[in-house]
Amino acid sequence: MSVIANIDDSTPTGRKIVRELEKHKRVIKLSYPDQEEIPEGCRTLEEGVKEIWNQLETKFGYDIRILKNEIR
């Protein structure tokens, strides 16, 4: 008999269940979803970097990237 279960590992209980299942390697085969997919609601790296630059510009009142280029 085989059982397929989806476990939400974003919760403490889900992570605990996965850790317990990982201990039984002879009996259980775990497969994880493709890690290249971006989870729903997450930002891409480019979006995150852009947001950080915008926050720094808001905090300091000018674009720090321009200052960085002037120092060189």
QUIJO-V954478 format. One record per run of one state. SS is the DSSP state (hx for helix, st for strand, lp for the rest). FROM is the first residue (numbers start at 0). LEN is the number of residues. Records with the same first field share a line. If there is no record, write none. Layout:
SS=FROM-LEN ; FROM-LEN
//
This chain:
lp=0-11 ; 22-22 ; 60-3 ; 71-1
hx=11-11 ; 44-16 ; 63-8
//
